[in-house]
């Protein structure tokens, strides 16, 4: 992501999150930036650049946040089922 402006990066991250419905953590890993950078780009910077796009991203991030306890529970279940099988 080097060589592009902060505004371009924020927009690119936002489009990726919208298209893939990926989490902040997943987006950060894909683009090789920190979770803090992704969050700041799509929550603060994007609001000034493109408020409509920021609203779309916010809806997905809120959905991911609401579902995170489910994903955590599934990960724990999978972890212990693997240990039981070994």
C-alpha positions in Angstrom: 0.0 0.0 0.0 3.0 2.2 -0.2 3.0 4.9 -2.8 -0.7 5.8 -2.6 -2.2 8.7 -0.7 -4.0 8.2 2.6 -7.3 9.1 0.9 -6.8 6.5 -1.8 -5.9 3.9 0.8 -9.0 4.7 2.9 -11.2 4.4 -0.1 -9.6 1.2 -1.3 -10.0 -0.4 2.2 -13.6 0.7 2.3 -14.4 -0.8 -1.1 -12.7 -4.1 0.0 -14.7 -4.3 3.2 -18.0 -3.5 1.4 -17.3 -6.1 -1.3 -16.0 -8.9 0.9 -17.8 -8.1 4.2 -14.4 -8.8 5.8 -13.5 -7.7 9.3 -11.0 -5.0 10.2 -8.6 -7.7 11.3 -9.0 -9.6 8.0 -8.6 -6.4 6.0 -5.5 -5.4 7.9 -3.9 -8.8 7.2 -4.8 -8.7 3.5 -3.3 -5.2 2.9 -0.4 -5.5 5.3 -1.4 -2.6 7.6 -2.3 -2.5 11.2 -5.9 -2.9 12.5 -5.6 0.6 14.0 -4.8 2.0 10.5 -7.7 0.3 8.9 -10.1 1.4 11.6 -8.9 5.0 11.5 -9.0 5.1 7.7 -12.6 3.8 7.4 -14.0 5.4 10.5 -12.5 8.8 10.7 -10.7 9.7 7.5 -13.3 8.3 5.1 -16.0 10.3 6.9 -14.3 13.5 5.6 -13.5 12.1 2.2 -16.8 10.2 1.3 -19.5 10.2 4.0 -21.8 7.9 1.9 -19.1 5.3 1.5 -18.2 5.7 5.2 -21.9 4.9 6.1 -21.8 1.7 4.1 -18.6 0.6 5.8 -20.0 1.5 9.2 -23.0 -0.8 8.6 -20.8 -3.7 7.8 -18.5 -3.1 10.7 -21.5 -2.9 13.0 -22.8 -6.1 11.6 -19.4 -7.8 12.2 -19.3 -6.5 15.7 -22.7 -7.9 16.5 -21.7 -11.3 15.1 -18.3 -11.5 16.7 -19.4 -13.4 19.8 -20.8 -16.1 17.4 -17.5 -16.4 15.5 -15.6 -16.6 18.8 -17.9 -19.4 20.0 -17.5 -21.3 16.8 -13.7 -20.9 17.0 -13.6 -22.2 20.5 -15.9 -25.2 19.6 -13.6 -26.1 16.7 -10.5 -25.8 18.9 -11.8 -28.2 21.5 -13.3 -30.6 19.0 -9.8 -30.9 17.3 -8.2 -31.6 20.7 -10.8 -34.2 21.5 -10.1 -36.0 18.2 -6.3 -36.1 18.9 
